[in-house]
């Protein structure tokens, strides 16, 4: 799968945000901000390459032979919880066919797996038609059309069966507790049904001012380090620095506390539990020019309100520490994984809860948290891998459900764990980690529907091959998928680019007909759900400030919540922190934008910022 190099820190967009061609640029304004500079791209910590063969000591046990009977596992009333992760599972289904054996063609009975009954549903291309996505040109966006008849086509040389869109998993369609679907047919406009109310209120004055800014941290020895991780509680805005985590006053930006670390944070959970506890993974030493990385081997739980590190742990295999590529939180469980293994801890005590055991050459590539805990499990050979998407019990690690993707798909990212939505790159495409989205019933492991999101029409992307839940430009709510479209020319006579956010029904795979327009010279990115509404950031043109808007999940009406200053000095900072390559948090009239990389070059440029915070004036 094609992966681009990491972007320069705070890199501005390449289109639509500068002065129109043929007009002189504005002169730099005064104040604490400067004109954009283009730094050389940072070199982040090296990724651990996938092993040539599955690592020893990890994986799920094979399920024993058993009669095919209905499942009695976790999630059903009156049933027993699943067996602990790494222990033999209840013999619900028959033993899996050995990996590497030919799969039954689409439409033929599939061998049931352990845990809940499931099937391997091969992926299939979807037909497209003109006029979809809400774009102003039918050549730029296409409606995803469900096929009436499943058409089987063998992809020559790949050995993978594909089928026309719309019918795979049709009989498996099940309602999800993730929200109101807002219509059963998924066609036409429609109000989208009832959606839960959000908590974001419209300020009396939506114009914002700069609350504070944090300068880029100093980095020495010509190195580049990851500084990902930002969180907001009622008491503090918290941001990872170089070998530290710092809590700031949400309004003033004064330091409330600092947690020093022996090395830089390399992974950070995007989730927090009900007690505002989260987790990070970090290196045991500070990088130098001679040793740019010590490996991401340490995991710690952080109390974001108290500013305390609760514990630090690492896990060893054959005397060597596991290097973690991702870390997440689900309830009171911290799960960390990578190509050399995975493990889980209790978030308060640090007690190890479970570790995957050895079985048939599989290992946990990583975990996604939030309402559920999901693991992306890699099996098979290096040349012909197969990914298993498992929903597991956070406390015991017991398998609740399993969905097996078609062989040959190397990596997948989890967009949402409830409802379960997984993104993957299928085939040889130009997508950045995503060309298709899979809606999966996480109680049964059955595919609900597959949705095509081709990269020439949509901007959704998932960075990294093992980060598991780092997707941008796509969010899930109301049992729908909200996707950012590709940028395209605005209306006639306007300068710059624009785009939209469109919705897909996760039960039918069809576009709902709803569309939110960014407006001429703005581009819009969905950030998160607020009840049934979508919170989105609108990146500004060269003479405006950015905006935060709320998009009603039913009517798709946009409501402006915040608009940043249009002064040149402020815009220079804001546009450096593009949505694709920065962390953006909005809550109750406060907007925080922060960098995810720091390098020696950025630390010597006083105009570079680590964090900039905006607040509504009313």
VOGU-3710 file (C-alpha; in Angstrom, 3 decimals, decimal comma):
1> xxxxxxxxxx> 0,000/0,000/0,000  1,297/3,384/-0,962  2,106/5,599/1,971  3,243/9,224/1,534  6,107/10,628/3,603  5,096/12,593/6,691  4,163/16,202/5,832  6,062/19,238/6,966  4,843/20,473/10,344  2,125/23,109/10,115
11> xxxxxxxxxx> 2,198/22,844/6,330  -0,309/25,111/4,608  -2,584/23,761/1,920  -1,312/23,806/-1,639  -4,453/25,167/-3,197  -7,174/27,689/-2,585  -5,683/29,693/0,268  -3,243/32,138/-1,284  -3,976/35,397/-3,103  -5,474/35,042/-6,578
21> xxxxxxxxxx> -3,021/34,581/-9,442  -1,976/37,839/-10,944  -2,516/39,859/-7,754  0,329/40,902/-5,473  0,378/39,188/-2,081  -0,393/41,197/0,998  2,451/42,524/3,049  3,107/40,822/6,361  1,130/42,325/9,177  2,364/43,216/12,609
31> xxxxxxxxxx> 1,877/41,179/15,723  3,166/37,914/17,048  2,596/35,941/13,870  4,635/35,757/10,712  4,302/34,874/7,058  4,325/31,226/6,120  7,624/29,507/5,679  7,948/26,075/4,087  10,231/23,921/6,221  11,762/20,705/4,972
41> xxxxxxxxxx> 9,644/17,698/5,834  10,333/16,214/9,246  11,449/12,682/9,607  9,251/11,019/12,195  10,272/8,021/14,245  10,888/5,032/11,992  8,011/2,623/11,632  8,558/-0,963/12,585  8,346/-2,888/9,305  5,926/-5,780/9,064
51> xxxxxxxxxx> 7,673/-9,056/9,819  8,424/-11,499/7,043  6,573/-14,086/9,027  4,166/-13,864/11,934  5,955/-13,262/15,228  6,057/-16,059/17,688  4,277/-15,914/20,979  1,177/-14,003/19,862  -2,189/-14,745/18,394  -5,532/-16,263/19,167
61> xxxxxxxxxx> -5,938/-19,966/19,818  -7,584/-22,120/17,217  -11,159/-22,991/18,034  -11,879/-26,717/18,466  -14,343/-28,619/16,325  -17,916/-28,349/17,443  -21,437/-28,692/16,079  -22,801/-25,592/14,402  -25,062/-24,134/17,023  -26,193/-20,590/17,732
71> xxxxxxxxxx> -23,696/-18,498/19,702  -24,063/-18,065/23,405  -21,366/-15,480/23,921  -21,076/-11,949/25,144  -23,756/-9,493/24,218  -26,888/-11,582/24,480  -29,243/-11,620/27,478  -28,733/-14,484/29,856  -25,540/-15,656/28,196  -22,109/-16,122/29,669
81> xxxxxxxxxx> -19,338/-13,625/28,873  -16,668/-14,696/26,380  -13,647/-16,679/27,402  -10,569/-14,607/28,296  -8,454/-13,315/25,441  -5,773/-15,843/24,698  -7,753/-18,735/26,200  -9,668/-21,292/24,104  -12,983/-19,842/22,977  -16,327/-21,550/23,363
91> xxxxxxxxxx> -16,675/-24,086/20,524  -19,488/-22,315/18,705  -18,288/-22,918/15,182  -16,073/-25,240/13,255  -12,344/-24,821/13,004  -11,135/-22,302/10,446  -9,819/-23,564/7,145  -6,014/-23,219/6,995  -4,854/-19,846/5,750  -3,733/-19,883/2,194
101> xxxxxxxxxx> -6,434/-22,372/1,137  -8,792/-21,170/-1,600  -11,848/-19,352/-0,346  -15,281/-20,418/-1,476  -16,674/-18,202/-4,253  -19,041/-15,432/-3,314  -22,525/-16,786/-2,777  -21,288/-20,230/-1,673  -21,402/-21,305/1,978  -18,445/-20,088/3,989
111> xxxxxxxxxx> -16,764/-22,059/6,788  -17,948/-20,687/10,134  -15,358/-19,302/12,505  -14,820/-19,438/16,210  -16,847/-17,106/18,359  -19,963/-15,908/16,622  -20,903/-17,410/13,266  -19,478/-15,282/10,515  -18,562/-15,312/6,890  -15,733/-14,061/4,738
121> xxxxxxxxxx> -17,502/-11,760/2,322  -15,169/-10,919/-0,586  -14,983/-7,256/-1,472  -16,477/-5,959/-4,654  -16,421/-2,745/-6,661  -19,434/-0,496/-6,572  -21,061/0,987/-9,595  -21,056/4,753/-9,773  -23,231/7,222/-11,569  -23,011/10,918/-12,329
131> xxxxxxxxxx> -24,333/13,719/-10,240  -23,627/12,500/-6,707  -21,820/14,003/-3,760  -23,285/17,447/-4,157  -20,437/18,795/-6,283  -20,987/21,442/-8,906  -19,557/19,148/-11,600  -20,722/15,617/-12,193  -17,221/14,630/-13,257  -15,903/15,220/-9,750
141> xxxxxxxxxx> -18,368/13,381/-7,571  -20,414/10,251/-8,137  -23,420/8,685/-6,465  -22,741/5,243/-5,066  -25,415/3,108/-6,687  -26,390/-0,259/-5,240  -26,548/-2,989/-7,855  -29,737/-4,971/-8,158  -27,973/-8,183/-9,025  -24,716/-9,522/-7,647
151> xxxxxxxxxx> -22,274/-9,812/-10,528  -19,307/-12,024/-9,914  -15,991/-11,089/-11,475  -12,651/-12,698/-10,887  -9,833/-10,177/-10,732  -7,194/-11,764/-12,958  -3,953/-12,473/-11,158  -5,268/-11,460/-7,761  -7,258/-14,547/-6,953  -9,883/-12,476/-5,105
161> xxxxxxxxxx> -13,564/-12,582/-5,944  -15,348/-9,250/-6,249  -19,013/-8,507/-6,707  -21,065/-5,535/-7,794  -22,064/-3,182/-5,030  -25,046/-3,054/-2,799  -25,904/-6,671/-2,203  -22,944/-8,031/-0,260  -24,110/-8,321/3,290  -27,631/-7,243/2,328
171> xxxxxxxxxx> -29,219/-10,119/4,172  -26,975/-9,342/7,122  -28,112/-5,753/7,495  -28,894/-5,018/11,118  -29,775/-1,880/12,979  -27,078/-0,356/15,123  -27,240/1,405/18,430  -24,952/4,085/17,012  -27,848/6,409/16,215  -30,927/6,949/14,127
181> xxxxxxxxxx> -30,491/5,881/10,547  -32,895/8,501/9,338  -34,696/6,633/6,596  -34,591/3,097/5,377  -34,153/3,491/1,648  -31,156/5,800/1,772  -32,307/7,605/-1,375  -33,307/11,170/-2,064  -32,919/14,083/0,268  -35,131/13,666/3,271
191> xxxxxxxxxx> -34,728/15,198/6,682  -32,837/12,197/7,947  -35,201/11,348/10,760  -34,883/12,321/14,399  -31,330/12,879/15,603  -30,164/13,357/19,192  -29,564/16,918/20,287  -26,015/18,187/20,512  -24,469/20,048/23,439  -22,692/22,806/21,513
201> xxxxxxxxxx> -24,374/26,186/21,970  -24,116/29,128/19,600  -22,149/31,951/21,301  -23,790/35,363/21,457  -20,840/36,663/19,439  -19,277/34,035/17,195  -16,298/36,241/16,306  -13,220/34,895/18,046  -9,954/36,286/19,319  -6,633/34,596/19,987
211> xxxxxxxxxx> -6,643/33,351/23,585  -3,029/32,207/23,645  -0,313/30,548/21,639  2,474/28,172/22,622  5,720/28,487/20,634  7,190/25,469/18,918  9,313/23,405/21,314  13,073/23,309/20,970  14,507/20,234/19,291  18,224/19,631/18,994
221> xxxxxxxxxx> 20,635/17,543/16,944  18,815/17,873/13,621  16,065/15,495/14,703  12,322/15,432/14,242  9,988/14,117/16,906  6,298/13,347/17,116  4,339/15,525/19,526  0,899/14,051/18,918  -1,700/14,026/21,643  -4,093/16,773/22,724
231> xxxxxxxxxx> -7,085/16,621/25,060  -9,582/19,009/26,633  -11,293/18,664/30,003  -13,260/21,112/32,138  -10,039/21,959/33,947  -7,270/21,946/31,338  -6,220/21,866/27,719  -3,506/19,217/27,608  -0,860/18,852/24,902  2,145/16,594/24,369
241> xxxxxxxxxx> 5,468/18,341/24,067  8,965/17,011/23,497  9,443/14,462/26,293  6,655/15,982/28,372  2,925/16,420/28,693  1,698/19,864/29,711  -1,630/21,074/31,059  -2,657/24,653/30,216  -5,409/26,908/31,503  -8,086/26,629/28,777
251> xxxxxxxxxx> -8,578/30,413/28,589  -5,268/31,966/29,580  -2,765/29,389/28,371  -0,765/29,508/31,599  0,911/26,237/32,555  -1,013/24,343/35,204  1,284/21,314/35,406  3,962/19,395/33,561  4,598/15,645/33,424  8,221/15,000/32,362
261> xxxxxxxxxx> 8,957/11,849/30,348  12,301/10,167/29,605  11,604/10,344/25,877  9,119/11,791/23,394  5,515/10,685/23,084  5,183/8,595/19,939  1,531/7,506/20,207  -1,410/8,969/22,099  -4,931/7,714/22,641  -7,624/9,951/21,206
271> xxxxxxxxxx> -10,068/8,563/23,772  -10,560/9,468/27,446  -12,623/7,531/29,974  -15,303/8,970/32,256  -12,680/10,005/34,818  -10,622/11,931/32,240  -7,907/9,282/32,188  -6,073/8,517/28,961  -2,892/6,767/27,811  0,242/7,460/25,796
281> xxxxxxxxxx> 3,147/5,424/24,473  6,619/6,949/24,545  10,285/6,227/24,014  12,509/5,348/27,006  15,182/7,821/25,905  15,554/11,122/24,098  16,534/10,818/20,429  19,849/12,133/19,188  21,460/12,465/15,784  23,343/9,211/16,351
291> xxxxxxxxxx> 20,314/7,399/17,781  17,150/8,966/16,339  14,821/6,458/18,020  14,816/4,220/21,079  11,623/2,464/20,094  8,115/3,162/21,313  8,132/0,629/24,156  6,693/2,400/27,225  2,991/2,860/28,029  1,654/5,230/30,685
301> xxxxxxxxxx> -1,764/6,263/31,968  -2,334/9,996/32,467  -4,812/11,746/34,758  -5,675/14,811/32,686  -7,394/16,658/35,530  -4,796/16,084/38,231  -1,790/16,242/35,927  -0,393/12,910/37,155  1,232/9,933/35,512  -0,476/6,981/37,177
311> xxxxxxxxxx> 1,938/4,250/36,042  4,434/3,210/33,368  4,604/-0,307/31,902  6,250/-2,234/29,115  5,916/-5,799/27,843  8,730/-8,070/26,706  8,930/-10,922/24,231  11,988/-13,167/24,499  13,695/-10,545/26,640  13,085/-7,643/24,249
321> xxxxxxxxxx> 10,443/-4,953/24,806  7,527/-4,764/22,396  7,499/-1,677/20,220  4,005/-0,232/20,127  2,589/1,385/17,014  -0,691/2,402/18,617  -2,375/2,859/21,980  -6,039/3,356/22,806  -8,531/3,478/25,667  -11,881/1,741/25,955
331> xxxxxxxxxx> -13,603/2,208/29,311  -11,067/1,300/31,975  -8,780/-0,630/29,631  -5,619/0,572/27,903  -4,706/-1,517/24,849  -1,445/-1,126/22,929  -0,293/-3,087/19,904  2,048/-3,303/16,969  3,736/-5,709/14,610  5,639/-7,349/17,472
341> xxxxxxxxxx> 2,673/-7,958/19,773  -0,041/-6,460/21,901  -1,214/-6,191/25,491  -3,822/-4,536/27,730  -3,690/-2,881/31,151  -6,144/-1,616/33,727  -6,099/2,147/33,319  -6,048/2,950/37,049  -3,724/0,292/38,481  -1,606/-0,671/35,473
351> xxxxxxxxxx> -2,368/-4,352/36,097  -1,896/-6,393/32,951  -5,288/-7,726/31,897  -4,474/-9,981/28,953  -1,933/-10,762/26,250  -2,752/-12,526/22,975  -1,435/-16,097/22,942  0,305/-18,022/20,199  -1,796/-19,921/17,706  -1,665/-20,305/13,931
361> xxxxxxxxxx> 0,534/-17,422/12,867  -1,638/-14,401/13,629  -0,898/-11,263/15,601  -2,735/-8,133/16,694  -1,743/-5,291/14,416  -3,428/-2,801/16,715  -6,497/-1,668/18,626  -9,253/0,937/18,375  -11,127/2,129/21,449  -14,009/4,302/22,503
371> xxxxxxxxxx> -17,404/2,710/23,130  -16,112/-0,711/22,055  -12,674/-2,286/21,783  -11,768/-3,579/18,328  -8,578/-5,246/17,153  -7,237/-5,515/13,641  -5,627/-8,948/13,517  -3,232/-10,010/10,787  -3,023/-13,636/9,699  -1,610/-15,609/6,822
381> xxxxxxxxxx> 1,658/-15,128/5,008  3,470/-11,871/4,386  2,766/-12,206/0,658  -0,932/-13,061/1,118  -2,178/-11,660/4,431  -5,728/-11,731/5,718  -7,118/-9,239/8,203  -9,594/-10,214/10,904  -11,664/-7,449/12,505  -12,584/-8,557/16,023
391> xxxxxxxxxx> -14,720/-6,874/18,637  -13,361/-8,003/22,006  -14,275/-7,589/25,657  -11,960/-4,902/27,119  -11,620/-6,592/30,517  -11,149/-10,240/29,562  -10,122/-9,935/25,938  -12,814/-12,450/24,997  -13,824/-12,406/21,356  -17,354/-11,080/20,816
401> xxxxxxxxxx> -17,455/-11,144/17,027  -15,163/-11,518/14,033  -15,239/-10,392/10,418  -12,625/-11,663/7,971  -11,666/-9,408/5,107  -10,698/-10,815/1,738  -7,119/-11,995/1,409  -4,606/-9,544/0,051  -5,800/-6,447/1,937  -2,745/-5,579/4,018
411> xxxxxxxxxx> -3,924/-2,837/6,357  -7,181/-1,461/7,707  -8,150/1,436/9,950  -11,095/1,692/12,309  -13,208/4,802/11,776  -15,686/3,927/14,550  -16,099/1,058/17,004  -19,824/1,697/17,625  -21,228/1,286/15,043  -18,262/-0,648/13,688
421> xxxxxxxxxx> -16,904/1,007/10,554  -13,580/-0,008/9,011  -11,681/1,654/6,164  -9,202/-0,105/3,895  -7,313/0,286/0,666  -8,565/-2,358/-1,752  -6,453/-3,173/-4,773  -3,857/-0,951/-6,383  -5,256/2,548/-5,934  -3,966/6,043/-5,364
431> xxxxxxxxxx> -5,829/6,307/-2,084  -3,945/7,205/1,080  -4,836/4,213/3,189  -8,495/4,085/2,157  -10,556/3,320/-0,928  -13,468/1,449/0,661  -15,424/1,543/3,905  -17,002/-1,520/5,523  -20,016/-1,301/7,803  -19,930/-4,346/10,093
441> xxxxxxxxxx> -22,367/-5,627/12,702  -20,091/-5,927/15,727  -22,483/-8,296/17,514  -22,505/-10,932/14,781  -19,414/-10,095/12,755  -21,450/-9,941/9,562  -20,874/-7,378/6,842  -23,726/-4,909/6,573  -22,536/-3,070/3,476  -19,409/-1,928/1,669
451> xxxxxxxxxx> -19,123/1,668/0,472  -16,703/2,847/-2,198  -14,957/6,155/-1,439  -12,600/6,596/-4,408  -9,752/9,010/-3,861  -10,568/11,037/-6,961  -13,899/11,991/-5,403  -13,364/11,945/-1,628  -10,704/13,329/0,689  -11,078/10,766/3,470
461> xxxxxxxxxx> -7,707/9,316/4,445  -6,165/7,205/7,167  -2,526/7,987/7,908  -0,028/5,301/8,746  -0,309/1,553/8,307  -0,361/0,532/11,956  -1,896/3,504/13,771  -5,330/1,833/13,319  -7,592/4,787/14,218  -5,989/7,871/12,689
471> xxxxxxxxxx> -8,527/8,761/9,995  -9,264/12,286/8,790  -12,078/13,670/6,692  -14,614/11,059/7,791  -16,822/10,645/10,886  -19,658/8,318/11,884  -22,971/9,101/13,579  -26,721/8,591/13,143  -25,808/5,254/11,503  -24,323/7,284/8,700
481> xxxxxxxxxx> -20,915/7,970/7,254  -20,067/11,651/6,757  -17,270/12,137/4,237  -15,321/15,138/3,004  -15,316/15,401/-0,790  -12,362/16,242/-2,983  -11,607/19,908/-3,523  -12,794/21,388/-6,809  -13,251/24,751/-8,468  -15,800/27,071/-6,904
491> xxxxxxxxxx> -18,536/28,936/-8,693  -17,792/30,811/-11,883  -15,784/33,947/-11,317  -14,529/32,974/-7,845  -10,947/32,240/-6,907  -9,837/29,224/-4,951  -11,269/25,806/-4,243  -14,233/24,438/-2,346  -15,755/21,107/-1,328  -18,662/19,481/0,526
501> xxxxxxxxxx> -19,536/16,961/3,201  -21,918/14,227/2,065  -23,608/11,358/3,897  -23,887/7,613/3,253  -26,397/5,305/4,923  -24,451/2,580/6,750  -27,281/0,091/6,255  -27,748/0,481/2,495  -24,435/1,992/1,405  -26,265/4,630/-0,607
511> xxxxxxxxxx> -25,796/8,370/-0,431  -28,662/9,995/1,407  -28,731/13,031/-0,876  -27,707/15,323/1,971  -24,894/17,763/1,312  -23,238/20,559/3,244  -21,396/23,085/1,064  -18,223/24,725/2,338  -18,912/27,814/0,224  -16,666/29,510/-2,304
521> xxxxxxxxxx> -12,972/29,535/-1,348  -13,583/27,549/1,860  -12,903/23,835/2,283  -14,642/21,837/4,990  -13,512/18,897/7,118  -15,718/16,942/9,566  -14,126/16,778/13,026  -16,532/14,815/15,218  -20,159/14,238/16,123  -22,065/16,373/18,619
531> xxxxxxxxxx> -25,083/14,239/19,386  -26,739/13,950/15,985  -24,890/16,939/14,504  -21,574/17,094/12,674  -18,960/19,550/13,928  -16,813/20,704/11,006  -13,877/23,043/10,463  -13,895/25,350/7,434  -10,409/26,256/6,281  -10,377/29,876/5,113
541> xxxxxxxxxx> -9,319/31,633/1,907  -6,418/34,072/1,900  -8,483/36,987/3,199  -10,751/35,323/5,779  -10,498/33,504/9,097  -11,399/29,878/9,631  -14,795/28,810/10,915  -16,354/26,096/13,046  -19,863/25,082/11,978  -22,452/22,620/13,238
551> xxxxxxxxxx> -24,294/20,641/10,552  -27,716/19,405/11,611  -27,816/15,634/11,149  -31,410/15,760/9,941  -31,770/18,880/7,809  -28,041/19,424/7,074  -28,505/23,081/7,887  -25,196/24,747/8,805  -24,913/26,914/11,909  -21,765/28,978/12,450
561> xxxxxxxxxx> -20,326/28,512/15,922  -17,043/30,404/15,582  -15,167/32,592/13,092  -11,502/33,447/13,537  -9,902/36,854/12,877  -9,162/37,694/9,243  -5,934/39,584/9,991  -2,899/38,416/8,039  -0,839/37,636/11,135  -3,497/35,327/12,564
571> xxxxxxxxxx> -4,227/33,652/9,230  -0,550/32,860/8,767  -0,609/30,765/11,906  -4,010/29,185/11,356  -3,310/28,010/7,809  -0,036/26,397/8,884  -2,085/23,994/11,004  -4,020/22,249/8,258  -6,708/19,736/9,297  -4,884/16,857/7,605
581> xxxxxxxxxx> -1,646/17,358/9,530  -2,645/18,791/12,890  -4,934/18,187/15,849  -8,087/20,291/16,126  -10,387/20,373/19,167  -13,517/22,499/19,436  -15,804/22,783/22,459  -18,183/25,458/23,719  -16,729/28,443/21,903  -13,099/27,331/22,261
591> xxxxxxxxxx> -10,928/26,137/19,358  -7,491/24,575/19,865  -5,175/23,808/16,950  -1,837/22,079/17,528  1,085/20,554/15,659  1,949/16,857/15,603  5,634/17,227/14,635  8,512/19,265/16,027  11,945/19,601/14,477  15,106/21,620/14,862
601> xxxxxxxxxx> 14,045/23,929/12,055  10,649/24,681/13,543  12,147/25,341/16,968  14,437/28,053/15,558  11,598/29,804/13,722  9,793/31,953/16,273  6,816/32,249/13,936  6,088/28,534/14,224  3,615/27,590/16,922  2,963/24,450/18,893
611> xxxxxxxx> -0,568/25,464/19,903  -2,883/28,325/19,021  -6,174/28,762/20,900  -9,184/30,836/19,877  -12,209/31,829/21,956  -15,587/33,334/21,080  -15,982/36,936/22,165  -19,495/36,461/23,450
//
